[in-house]
Amino acid sequence: MTCAKFPINRLAAAFGTILLMLGAHADVFAQRIEVPDAVYFNGKVITVDSGNTIREAFAVKGDKFLAVGATRDMRALAGPQTQLIDLAGRAVMPGLMDNHNHAYHAALANRGIDARAVTSLAGLLDRIRQAAAAAGPGKAVYVASGWDLSKFPEKRAPNRQDLDGAAPNNPVVVFLNRGQAYFNSAALKIAGVTRDMARIGRVTITKDSTGEPDGSITGESGTVARLTDVVSPATQAEKERLIQETQKLQLSVGLTSIRDLQLSPDFMRAYYEMWRTGKLLQRTSIGLQVNPTDMEGLEDMLKGFGMGPGFGDHWLRLDCLAEFNGGMVWRGGNPAPNPNVPAEVYKRAILIANRYGWRVSPHTDSDGMMDILLDAYEAADKESSIKDKRWTIEHATYTQPDQIDRIKRLGLVISAQLQAYRGNANAARTLGKERTDRAVPLREFLDKGIVVSGGSDWAGNSTSNNPFVIIYFYTTRIGADGAPAGVGQKVSRTEAIRIATINNAYTTFEETIKGSIEAGKLADFVVLSADIMTVPEAQIKDILPLATFVGAKKAYAAPGSGF
């Protein structure tokens, strides 16, 4: 045979060359039968794959990434109808995620007339007077958050008497933020707030000098949201408009997915209706708010719920029981231990949750509370292992080395946020330098092999959920006041990006379908105004999305960006 005359060593060499060529372009050749809808090329694609690979281009088909690779190879996939988008050297990264968000509460706090331009109490009351006249007697008047109390020359917020004078025939609710609102007498009556009440759950009812409610309610946002909604329940159409406005705001900072925690069932239903009718703009994991002190009610609810974490799809899914809060206590210091929920009661609630297949997402803003939490988690683990259930610890603001070892043994996920570090200098004065330096010890968590995800604990207008500000803090440990704290806890840019993307996907059991730019995953990505990997450190916080895509569809484009 003719082939017998071909030297075996030359045949082997040729075959080896072919294998090398195939290996170098395997991801492209594997997709040859598919024609992409669009190809994005000539960019710097921060894939966040297992090797933190940087590529030049990618192709999308439907709502997923089809292939990732060199510009030449991606363009070779294009057909006559394929859209070609030149990234012109811009950096692209996976869609960012927020692991602890209160978008629904923030949305409700944006209900009502816009008073952001108002600069005085007199001006605010005049706006309320006009709105009441336009609405007619008996109709509720809401004022959205966003107005700036610090600009008021009167140096105070409206009280019940002010609001009664402005709208004597209408219930009035004025939002300062998601955790504070002001009611007039009619609104207080509808909400069931009386002279004898000092608190409703974790919300404080402020009193005037006569012992009557002065109109201010402040505290836990879920209860504030419920009380404000009781006055005049928002329609589903109103809820959808407010939620979509909030989602658009978050998409504009690059957030394609969030965990919205602390939702009552009727608030969850608003999301469900939007999911059912295809109106969600942002992927959302929702946490069911529960009261850990109500043992009988908790067990009855979970027993009859019929589903648990993970139920849903990539647009809307059940996540956890949240915010499963206990006490706020320091460990052997000040203030003295004073838990909101006794440790044994808290442990029983954790055990009940575990028995019905739910994970919990409790706040732990102190190392004393961390001990109480870990004791309860360890008790649950002994009864039925939680090591593969990705139970979380929210905030983990102050955590000691021995507690980090316990967290590692239990296989927990740290859900870190940007909180106490907005002013490092003030935190150092209040808490001491040692505590401030150890606030959310990311370096120690990562060095122990603990999965850390990142987020904001977003509260609407009063705080920022800009993920680039959070990445800036994680990589520099510099607060909003310009002061550094705990520089030994800094993480690299690559680590911070993983915390904001793939690690968040891991937190919601979705790391195989999103969180990185890889073939087969959901095409959620952000085109950046600057290269986050090379921009000067001080400029990380100033990065903005030029465009945000969810499922390959453009969900946001900055004015003048060309997208």
Secondary structure, DSSP 8 states (H G I E B T S, - for coil): -GGGGS-HHHHHHHHHHHHHHHHHTHHHHTTTT---SEEEESSEEE---TT--EESEEEEETTEEEEEE-HHHHHHT--TT-EEEE-TT-EEEE-EEEEEE-HHHHHHTT-SB--TT--SHHHHHHHHHHHHHHH-TT--EEE-S---GGG-TT-S---HHHHHHH-TTS-EEEEEETTEEEE-HHHHHHHT--TT-SEETTEEEEE-TTSSEEEEEEE-HHHHHHHHHHHS---HHHHHHHHHHHHHHHHTTTEEEEEEEEE-HHHHHHHHHHHHTT---SEEEEEE---TT-HHHHHHHHHHH---TT-B-SSEEEEEETT-------SSSSS----SS-HHHHHHHHHHHHHTT--B--B--SHHHHHHHHHHHHHHHHHS--TTTT-EEE---B--HHHHHHHHHHT-EEEEES-GGGGHHHHHHHH-HHHHHTBS-HHHHHHTT--EEEE--B-GGGS---HHHHHHHHHH-B-TTS-B--GGG---HHHHHHHHTHHHHHHTT-TTTSSS--TTSB--EEEESS-TTTS-GGGGGG--EEEEEETTEEEEE-TTS--
